[in-house]
Amino acid sequence: MTTVTHASEPSVKSASPVRSGSPADSAASRPQKVSLFENVIRQFNKATTLMGLDPNIGKILSKPQNEITVNFPVKMDDGRVEVFTGYRVQHNSALGPFKGGLRYHPSVDIDEVRALAAWMTWKTALTHIPFGGAKGGIQIDPSRYSSDELQRISRRFTYALGDNIGPEYDIPAPDVNTNPQIMAWILDTYLSTIPPHARQNCTHVVTGKPVVSGGSLGRDKATGQGIVFLIEQWAEDKGLDLSNATYTLQGYGNVGSWAARLLKPHGSRLIAVEDHTGAVANPAGIDADHLYEHVRAKGGVRGYPSATPIDHVALLKTKADIFIPAAMESQITAVTAPLLDVKLVAEGANGPTDIEGDNLLQQRRIDVLPDFLCNSGGVIVSYFEWLQNKRSEYWDLDEVDAKLKKQILKAYRAVRDAAGQFQTDWRTAAYIVAIRHIETVYKERGIFP
């Protein structure tokens, strides 16, 4: 079954942490939690009020253009059939084709995907990439499935999405729990639906592919590389010597591990790190490459022999120059923000800081490199991959890195200038820069009819 909704209404969903059978089970007494998409809209509204956005354009940007929900059956290794739910939200395409990752995670729902799609719109606009914003995923715990099952799930999801993706319309990429192999399966499935004579013109339907299948050099490290480029520039602006800097890290997957490995040559010390398996610390420093090999072998940072186990609160309380949240959303909140003892939060994850947490960071004068600036390296190099596929070109790593650095630092300077012009925080300034770019396009092109 496929459901497509155009221009959907934002939703607010209940947190509902109430125990079953409690007298407080009535809907009226349940505490309400602001949804992730509502968090995006609150940030959006703060920026649009400050910048004086045309209210008609504000109405357009506050809602996704399209929402696709697909329920599709897949046969498991043991012969059972499971039905999975997948999503693709296409937020805005004023600047170009929809662009955004696909994630496989139990928390995936329509609200989360809406928020992530909107952030992609701001990210591409901020970095002047000619893409719109989209996001998608499947509500699934991939660790429960074999490689063959994940291949069938990925291929069937691609088939279910049908013409809702395409190389000049909507281009998926890897995200949480997806990788180049899954992109290769999606590519192969999509191409099988295209007439043979046109298939070689459609390899840019996904980015983040294996290099031998048309992927770009540097795409695997692009998000982490972008974070490091921005930290380098921030440190230069602040007069901080990175060779003496310390940092903590949440998440040691693709983004976090690459950021750590790329900071290593600067002499910066990783002194505490956390992932889904636990947290460890070593004030003398943790070798990023050695930890990476441990995580590959053991599945997480837990048990790393050259560090001491700590808990989540201890990680947050660790005094350092920089904290890089590179895991999931809503990690820095009214509860956790007061625990941080750092000079900079460099947001490698999407939406790691909620509204209340953000306000506290501002009050405490902790600098923030906001997510859709800080983690934009991935979409920038995805754009480079898309271009290489379209042109039948192949760029070497030095060229990719040089172009990435130029593009992301241009966005950094635009945000820095806007923060000064509007006397506001960097997150709001990033929204202003992104939204102003889209507003200009709408005003030049008009709104049909």
C-alpha positions, -999 to 999 in steps of 0.1 A, spaced: 0 0 0 13 35 -9 -1 67 6 9 101 -8 0 133 10 6 167 -5 13 198 17 7 179 50 0 196 83 27 196 110 19 172 138 26 171 175 28 137 190 24 125 226 55 113 245 32 90 265 57 76 290 29 66 314 29 31 328 1 8 315 -28 5 339 -20 37 358 -49 60 368 -30 86 348 -36 68 316 -62 92 304 -52 112 273 -59 145 292 -33 137 319 -5 125 297 25 148 294 29 163 259 63 163 242 71 187 214 76 166 183 109 168 164 92 185 135 76 210 158 111 217 172 121 226 136 91 248 131 99 267 164 135 273 152 121 283 118 96 308 133 123 324 154 144 331 124 116 342 101 104 367 127 138 382 131 145 384 93 110 396 84 103 367 59 74 372 35 45 354 54 33 337 22 66 321 17 67 312 53 35 293 49 50 273 20 82 264 38 65 254 70 50 223 54 64 195 33 54 193 -4 49 155 -4 48 127 21 50 91 9 42 61 31 47 26 18 38 -7 34 55 -36 16 59 -74 22 93 -92 23 99 -129 26 124 -138 54 151 -164 53 128 -189 72 99 -184 47 79 -160 69 66 -128 54 70 -95 73 54 -62 63 75 -32 67 66 5 68 88 30 49 87 67 44 99 94 20 91 130 28 99 156 2 100 189 19 109 215 -8 123 216 -43 125 253 -51 163 250 -55 165 217 -73 157 179 -70 149 166 -36 179 152 -18 183 133 15 193 102 32 175 69 41 178 56 76 170 22 90 161 25 127 133 15 151 126 52 159 118 61 123 83 76 120 66 103 99 73 131 123 111 123 125 113 121 87 95 154 83 120 171 106 150 156 88 136 165 54 132 201 65 167 203 78 179 190 44 161 219 28 180 244 50 213 225 46 213 226 8 201 262 7 228 273 32 256 256 13 243 268 -21 239 233 -34 212 231 -62 191 205 -44 159 206 -23 153 187 9 140 152 15 145 123 39 133 87 42 137 55 60 122 22 73 111 15 108 134 -14 114 161 -27 137 186 -39 110 206 -59 136 177 -84 137 180 -93 100 205 -112 79 224 -96 50 202 -114 25 171 -102 43 184 -66 44 190 -68 6 155 -80 0 141 -53 23 161 -26 5 152 -37 -30 115 -41 -21 115 -6 -5 130 8 -37 104 -9 -58 76 3 -36 88 39 -38 87 36 -77 87 69 -95 89 89 -62 127 88 -66 147 95 -96 181 109 -107 166 143 -116 138 142 -91 147 128 -57 181 114 -49 185 92 -17 218 87 1 231 68 32 221 78 67 218 60 101 223 23 97 226 25 59 258 23 38 273 21 3 262 -15 0 226 -6 6 229 22 -19 243 -3 -45 212 -25 -40 189 5 -44 208 16 -75 206 -19 -91 169 -22 -83 160 12 -97 180 6 -129 162 -26 -135 130 -6 -138 146 17 -165 147 8 -202 182 -7 -210 193 21 -233 187 47 -206 203 29 -175 237 45 -178 221 79 -177 205 72 -143 234 61 -121 230 93 -101 197 82 -87 215 76 -54 247 90 -39 270 74 -13 276 44 -36 307 23 -36 334 40 -56 335 11 -81 297 16 -87 300 53 -94 306 67 -59 329 96 -52 362 94 -35 359 112 -2 322 106 3 328 81 31 346 107 52 328 138 39 306 146 69 335 141 94 358 161 71 334 190 70 331 190 108 369 192 110 372 220 84 347 240 105 364 233 138 397 244 122 381 277 112 364 282 145 396 275 164 415 300 142 388 327 148 389 320 186 427 317 189 425 281 201 455 259 194 441 226 182 474 208 190 466 214 227 428 210 224 407 183 241 373 170 229 346 145 237 325 126 213 291 110 212 287 84 185 315 64 169 299 55 136 309 69 103 306 106 112 321 104 147 350 81 138 360 101 108 359 133 127 381 118 154 406 103 129 408 136 110 414 156 142 442 132 152 469 148 130 462 181 147 473 167 180 438 172 196 431 147 223 399 126 224 394 121 261 359 106 263 336 89 238 302 72 240 281 51 216 251 28 219 272 2 238 285 25 266 311 52 273 349 52 280 374 79 290 411 85 292 424 119 302 457 112 285 439 106 252 423 79 232 439 69 199 411 74 173 425 48 148 430 22 175 394 28 188 381 25 153 396 -9 149 382 -20 183 347 -8 173 349 -27 140 358 -59 158 336 -56 189 306 -36 176 311 -6 199 333 14 222 324 -8 252 354 -28 265 380 -6 248 412 -17 267 430 17 267 403 36 286 381 34 317 343 28 315 322 58 325 285 65 324 265 89 302 264 117 328 302 114 333 307 118 296 286 150 295 304 164 325 339 158 311 357 191 309 370 197 273 373 223 247 349 208 222 320 184 223 309 166 191 274 150 193 274 127 163 247 102 173 209 108 174 185 136 179 175 154 211 206 146 232 212 181 245 182 192 265 172 212 295 184 183 316 217 176 299 228 211 286 238 223 322 262 193 325 284 203 295 317 220 304 330 229 269 337 259 247 321 246 215 294 221 205 300 210 169 268 192 159 277 162 138 242 147 142 209 160 129 190 178 156 211 168 187 200 199 206 164 208 214 150 243 219 154 243 257 189 229 255 198 254 228 186 283 250 208 271 279 239 268 257 233 304 246 229 316 282 261 298 291 280 313 262 289 280 247 294 283 210 274 261 187 282 251 151 246 242 142 238 208 126 228 218 91 260 238 88 283 215 107 273 182 91 267 195 56 299 180 42 280 148 34 255 165 11 281 187 -5 302 157 -16 270 139 -25 264 168 -49 299 163 -63 292 126 -68 259 134 -86 278 158 -109 305 133 -117 279 107 -126 260 132 -148 292 143 -166 309 108 -167 338 123 -148 361 111 -120 376 135 -95 406 127 -74 405 130 -36 425 162 -34 400 179 -58 370 167 -38 385 178 -5 395 212 -19 360 218 -33 344 207 -1 365 230 20 358 260 -2 320 253 -2 316 247 35 338 276 47 318 299 24 287 288 43 305 293 77 314 329 68 279 336 57 265 324 90 291 342 110 283 375 92 245 370 96 250 363 133 267 397 136 243 415 114 212 403 133 229 401 167 217 365 171 229 330 177 245 309 150 216 285 146 192 313 139 217 330 117 221 297 97 183 296 92 182 332 81 209 326 54 192 295 42 157 308 42 168 341 25 182 321 -4 150 302 -9 129 334 -5 148 351 -32 141 322 -56 103 323 -48 102 360 -53 120 358 -87 100 329 -100 66 337 -85 41 312 -71 20 293 -96 -7 303 -106 
